Amino acid sequence: MKGNLIDIAVGFVMGAAFKQVVTSFTGGIVSPLIGLIFKADFKQLKWIVKEGTLNDAGETVNQVAVLYGEFLTNVIDFIIVAFVMFMIVKGVNATKKKETPKPEAPKGPSQEELLAQIRDLLIKQK
């Protein structure tokens, strides 16, 4: 199946829009449900490596933390997008015409054998 540049552009735009839908789904539905398990906002989960200090505005500064909640949310986004793309490709491949097998070569003597027989017959006639 051959495509053209417009097909690729439409696919790219649809993929970007679908990514936004999946991100919204993960952030609005999946993360809160998983957050219930951890008793925290899933995207805000982090492992604090080094405690920071509070500044005058009450903000934590100089804190070193691994933001694994955001990473896991992005992994879930990727898995959902990859699964849907896999299903689309599988569906497109199922709708393709199956290739008909090439017919087998005719059985019998090959071209060289036939030419040899003709040669032999011509020699006998002389």
PyRosetta script that sets phi, psi and omega in degrees:
from pyrosetta import init, pose_from_sequence

init()
pose = pose_from_sequence("MKGNLIDIAVGFVMGAAFKQVVTSFTGGIVSPLIGLIFKADFKQLKWIVKEGTLNDAGETVNQVAVLYGEFLTNVIDFIIVAFVMFMIVKGVNATKKKETPKPEAPKGPSQEELLAQIRDLLIKQK")
pose.set_psi(1, 128.6)
pose.set_omega(1, -177.8)
pose.set_phi(2, -107.7)
pose.set_psi(2, 143.4)
pose.set_omega(2, 178.0)
pose.set_phi(3, -120.2)
pose.set_psi(3, 175.3)
pose.set_omega(3, 176.7)
pose.set_phi(4, -128.3)
pose.set_psi(4, -177.2)
pose.set_omega(4, -173.7)
pose.set_phi(5, -64.8)
pose.set_psi(5, -36.6)
pose.set_omega(5, 179.5)
pose.set_phi(6, -65.9)
pose.set_psi(6, -40.4)
pose.set_omega(6, 176.8)
pose.set_phi(7, -60.0)
pose.set_psi(7, -41.9)
pose.set_omega(7, 179.6)
pose.set_phi(8, -65.2)
pose.set_psi(8, -43.5)
pose.set_omega(8, -179.8)
pose.set_phi(9, -63.6)
pose.set_psi(9, -43.5)
pose.set_omega(9, 178.6)
pose.set_phi(10, -63.6)
pose.set_psi(10, -42.4)
pose.set_omega(10, 177.7)
pose.set_phi(11, -62.2)
pose.set_psi(11, -39.3)
pose.set_omega(11, 179.2)
pose.set_phi(12, -64.8)
pose.set_psi(12, -46.0)
pose.set_omega(12, -179.9)
pose.set_phi(13, -65.1)
pose.set_psi(13, -42.6)
pose.set_omega(13, 178.6)
pose.set_phi(14, -64.3)
pose.set_psi(14, -38.7)
pose.set_omega(14, 177.8)
pose.set_phi(15, -63.8)
pose.set_psi(15, -41.1)
pose.set_omega(15, 178.5)
pose.set_phi(16, -66.0)
pose.set_psi(16, -41.4)
pose.set_omega(16, 178.3)
pose.set_phi(17, -66.2)
pose.set_psi(17, -40.2)
pose.set_omega(17, 178.9)
pose.set_phi(18, -64.7)
pose.set_psi(18, -36.7)
pose.set_omega(18, 177.8)
pose.set_phi(19, -60.9)
pose.set_psi(19, -40.6)
pose.set_omega(19, 177.8)
pose.set_phi(20, -63.4)
pose.set_psi(20, -41.3)
pose.set_omega(20, 178.6)
pose.set_phi(21, -63.0)
pose.set_psi(21, -44.8)
pose.set_omega(21, -179.7)
pose.set_phi(22, -65.0)
pose.set_psi(22, -41.0)
pose.set_omega(22, 178.3)
pose.set_phi(23, -61.8)
pose.set_psi(23, -42.0)
pose.set_omega(23, 177.7)
pose.set_phi(24, -64.8)
pose.set_psi(24, -42.4)
pose.set_omega(24, 178.9)
pose.set_phi(25, -62.3)
pose.set_psi(25, -45.8)
pose.set_omega(25, -179.2)
pose.set_phi(26, -66.2)
pose.set_psi(26, -45.4)
pose.set_omega(26, -178.1)
pose.set_phi(27, -70.7)
pose.set_psi(27, -33.3)
pose.set_omega(27, -175.6)
pose.set_phi(28, -93.9)
pose.set_psi(28, -24.9)
pose.set_omega(28, -175.7)
pose.set_phi(29, -119.4)
pose.set_psi(29, -53.1)
pose.set_omega(29, -174.4)
pose.set_phi(30, -70.2)
pose.set_psi(30, -47.7)
pose.set_omega(30, -178.0)
pose.set_phi(31, -60.2)
pose.set_psi(31, -45.1)
pose.set_omega(31, 177.8)
pose.set_phi(32, -63.0)
pose.set_psi(32, -36.4)
pose.set_omega(32, 178.8)
pose.set_phi(33, -66.8)
pose.set_psi(33, -42.0)
pose.set_omega(33, 176.7)
pose.set_phi(34, -70.2)
pose.set_psi(34, -32.5)
pose.set_omega(34, 176.8)
pose.set_phi(35, -61.8)
pose.set_psi(35, -29.5)
pose.set_omega(35, 175.6)
pose.set_phi(36, -62.0)
pose.set_psi(36, -36.0)
pose.set_omega(36, 179.5)
pose.set_phi(37, -65.9)
pose.set_psi(37, -45.1)
pose.set_omega(37, -176.9)
pose.set_phi(38, -87.8)
pose.set_psi(38, -3.9)
pose.set_omega(38, -178.6)
pose.set_phi(39, 58.5)
pose.set_psi(39, 37.3)
pose.set_omega(39, 179.2)
pose.set_phi(40, -158.1)
pose.set_psi(40, 166.2)
pose.set_omega(40, 174.2)
pose.set_phi(41, -67.6)
pose.set_psi(41, 121.9)
pose.set_omega(41, -172.5)
pose.set_phi(42, -58.8)
pose.set_psi(42, -41.8)
pose.set_omega(42, -178.8)
pose.set_phi(43, -69.1)
pose.set_psi(43, -21.1)
pose.set_omega(43, -177.5)
pose.set_phi(44, -91.5)
pose.set_psi(44, 1.2)
pose.set_omega(44, 179.7)
pose.set_phi(45, -64.9)
pose.set_psi(45, 133.6)
pose.set_omega(45, 180.0)
pose.set_phi(46, -155.3)
pose.set_psi(46, 156.0)
pose.set_omega(46, 176.3)
pose.set_phi(47, -109.1)
pose.set_psi(47, 115.2)
pose.set_omega(47, -176.1)
pose.set_phi(48, -84.4)
pose.set_psi(48, 115.5)
pose.set_omega(48, -179.5)
pose.set_phi(49, -84.3)
pose.set_psi(49, -42.8)
pose.set_omega(49, -179.5)
pose.set_phi(50, -136.5)
pose.set_psi(50, 125.4)
pose.set_omega(50, 178.6)
pose.set_phi(51, -66.5)
pose.set_psi(51, 145.2)
pose.set_omega(51, 177.4)
pose.set_phi(52, -100.1)
pose.set_psi(52, -175.5)
pose.set_omega(52, 177.8)
pose.set_phi(53, -116.8)
pose.set_psi(53, 156.0)
pose.set_omega(53, 178.3)
pose.set_phi(54, -88.8)
pose.set_psi(54, 135.8)
pose.set_omega(54, 176.0)
pose.set_phi(55, -93.9)
pose.set_psi(55, -173.8)
pose.set_omega(55, -176.4)
pose.set_phi(56, -63.6)
pose.set_psi(56, -28.8)
pose.set_omega(56, -178.9)
pose.set_phi(57, -83.6)
pose.set_psi(57, -1.9)
pose.set_omega(57, -179.8)
pose.set_phi(58, 84.4)
pose.set_psi(58, 13.6)
pose.set_omega(58, 179.2)
pose.set_phi(59, -95.3)
pose.set_psi(59, 146.3)
pose.set_omega(59, 177.4)
pose.set_phi(60, -82.4)
pose.set_psi(60, 129.0)
pose.set_omega(60, 178.8)
pose.set_phi(61, -124.0)
pose.set_psi(61, 156.6)
pose.set_omega(61, 178.7)
pose.set_phi(62, 61.7)
pose.set_psi(62, 28.0)
pose.set_omega(62, 177.0)
pose.set_phi(63, -91.3)
pose.set_psi(63, 136.9)
pose.set_omega(63, 176.6)
pose.set_phi(64, -111.0)
pose.set_psi(64, 120.4)
pose.set_omega(64, -176.7)
pose.set_phi(65, -142.1)
pose.set_psi(65, 148.6)
pose.set_omega(65, 174.7)
pose.set_phi(66, -97.6)
pose.set_psi(66, 117.1)
pose.set_omega(66, -176.4)
pose.set_phi(67, -89.3)
pose.set_psi(67, 74.5)
pose.set_omega(67, -176.0)
pose.set_phi(68, -76.8)
pose.set_psi(68, -22.0)
pose.set_omega(68, 177.9)
pose.set_phi(69, -65.0)
pose.set_psi(69, -43.9)
pose.set_omega(69, 178.2)
pose.set_phi(70, -66.3)
pose.set_psi(70, -39.0)
pose.set_omega(70, 177.7)
pose.set_phi(71, -62.5)
pose.set_psi(71, -45.9)
pose.set_omega(71, 179.8)
pose.set_phi(72, -63.7)
pose.set_psi(72, -36.5)
pose.set_omega(72, 176.5)
pose.set_phi(73, -62.5)
pose.set_psi(73, -42.3)
pose.set_omega(73, 178.2)
pose.set_phi(74, -67.5)
pose.set_psi(74, -34.8)
pose.set_omega(74, 176.7)
pose.set_phi(75, -65.2)
pose.set_psi(75, -41.9)
pose.set_omega(75, 177.7)
pose.set_phi(76, -63.4)
pose.set_psi(76, -42.2)
pose.set_omega(76, 175.4)
pose.set_phi(77, -55.9)
pose.set_psi(77, -48.1)
pose.set_omega(77, -178.1)
pose.set_phi(78, -61.9)
pose.set_psi(78, -43.8)
pose.set_omega(78, -178.5)
pose.set_phi(79, -62.8)
pose.set_psi(79, -41.7)
pose.set_omega(79, 179.3)
pose.set_phi(80, -64.4)
pose.set_psi(80, -46.8)
pose.set_omega(80, -179.9)
pose.set_phi(81, -63.6)
pose.set_psi(81, -43.5)
pose.set_omega(81, -179.4)
pose.set_phi(82, -63.5)
pose.set_psi(82, -40.0)
pose.set_omega(82, 179.7)
pose.set_phi(83, -64.9)
pose.set_psi(83, -45.1)
pose.set_omega(83, -179.7)
pose.set_phi(84, -64.8)
pose.set_psi(84, -42.0)
pose.set_omega(84, 178.2)
pose.set_phi(85, -63.9)
pose.set_psi(85, -38.6)
pose.set_omega(85, 176.7)
pose.set_phi(86, -60.1)
pose.set_psi(86, -44.7)
pose.set_omega(86, -179.4)
pose.set_phi(87, -65.9)
pose.set_psi(87, -37.0)
pose.set_omega(87, 178.3)
pose.set_phi(88, -65.4)
pose.set_psi(88, -46.6)
pose.set_omega(88, 179.8)
pose.set_phi(89, -63.1)
pose.set_psi(89, -40.5)
pose.set_omega(89, 178.5)
pose.set_phi(90, -62.3)
pose.set_psi(90, -41.1)
pose.set_omega(90, 178.1)
pose.set_phi(91, -65.8)
pose.set_psi(91, -41.3)
pose.set_omega(91, 178.8)
pose.set_phi(92, -64.8)
pose.set_psi(92, -42.2)
pose.set_omega(92, 178.9)
pose.set_phi(93, -65.1)
pose.set_psi(93, -32.2)
pose.set_omega(93, 179.0)
pose.set_phi(94, -70.7)
pose.set_psi(94, -28.1)
pose.set_omega(94, -179.5)
pose.set_phi(95, -84.6)
pose.set_psi(95, -13.2)
pose.set_omega(95, 178.6)
pose.set_phi(96, -64.9)
pose.set_psi(96, 150.4)
pose.set_omega(96, 173.9)
pose.set_phi(97, -69.9)
pose.set_psi(97, 135.2)
pose.set_omega(97, 176.9)
pose.set_phi(98, -75.9)
pose.set_psi(98, 140.3)
pose.set_omega(98, 179.4)
pose.set_phi(99, -69.3)
pose.set_psi(99, 133.1)
pose.set_omega(99, 175.9)
pose.set_phi(100, -80.9)
pose.set_psi(100, 135.2)
pose.set_omega(100, -179.2)
pose.set_phi(101, -64.4)
pose.set_psi(101, 145.3)
pose.set_omega(101, 178.6)
pose.set_phi(102, -65.8)
pose.set_psi(102, 141.6)
pose.set_omega(102, 178.1)
pose.set_phi(103, -64.6)
pose.set_psi(103, 145.8)
pose.set_omega(103, -179.8)
pose.set_phi(104, -68.9)
pose.set_psi(104, 155.3)
pose.set_omega(104, 177.5)
pose.set_phi(105, -63.4)
pose.set_psi(105, 142.4)
pose.set_omega(105, -179.0)
pose.set_phi(106, -60.2)
pose.set_psi(106, 140.6)
pose.set_omega(106, -179.7)
pose.set_phi(107, -81.1)
pose.set_psi(107, 150.9)
pose.set_omega(107, -178.3)
pose.set_phi(108, 129.4)
pose.set_psi(108, -168.3)
pose.set_omega(108, -176.8)
pose.set_phi(109, -69.5)
pose.set_psi(109, 148.5)
pose.set_omega(109, 178.3)
pose.set_phi(110, -77.4)
pose.set_psi(110, 173.2)
pose.set_omega(110, -179.1)
pose.set_phi(111, -62.4)
pose.set_psi(111, -38.3)
pose.set_omega(111, 179.9)
pose.set_phi(112, -66.2)
pose.set_psi(112, -39.2)
pose.set_omega(112, 179.8)
pose.set_phi(113, -66.8)
pose.set_psi(113, -39.8)
pose.set_omega(113, 178.0)
pose.set_phi(114, -64.0)
pose.set_psi(114, -42.1)
pose.set_omega(114, 178.2)
pose.set_phi(115, -63.9)
pose.set_psi(115, -36.6)
pose.set_omega(115, 178.0)
pose.set_phi(116, -65.8)
pose.set_psi(116, -40.2)
pose.set_omega(116, 178.6)
pose.set_phi(117, -64.6)
pose.set_psi(117, -43.1)
pose.set_omega(117, 178.8)
pose.set_phi(118, -61.9)
pose.set_psi(118, -43.0)
pose.set_omega(118, 178.2)
pose.set_phi(119, -59.0)
pose.set_psi(119, -46.3)
pose.set_omega(119, -179.5)
pose.set_phi(120, -62.8)
pose.set_psi(120, -40.0)
pose.set_omega(120, 178.6)
pose.set_phi(121, -64.7)
pose.set_psi(121, -39.1)
pose.set_omega(121, 179.4)
pose.set_phi(122, -67.3)
pose.set_psi(122, -35.6)
pose.set_omega(122, 178.7)
pose.set_phi(123, -66.9)
pose.set_psi(123, -39.3)
pose.set_omega(123, -179.4)
pose.set_phi(124, -66.3)
pose.set_psi(124, -34.2)
pose.set_omega(124, -177.3)
pose.set_phi(125, -72.4)
pose.set_psi(125, -19.9)
pose.set_omega(125, -177.2)
pose.set_phi(126, -78.0)
pose.dump_pdb("model.pdb")
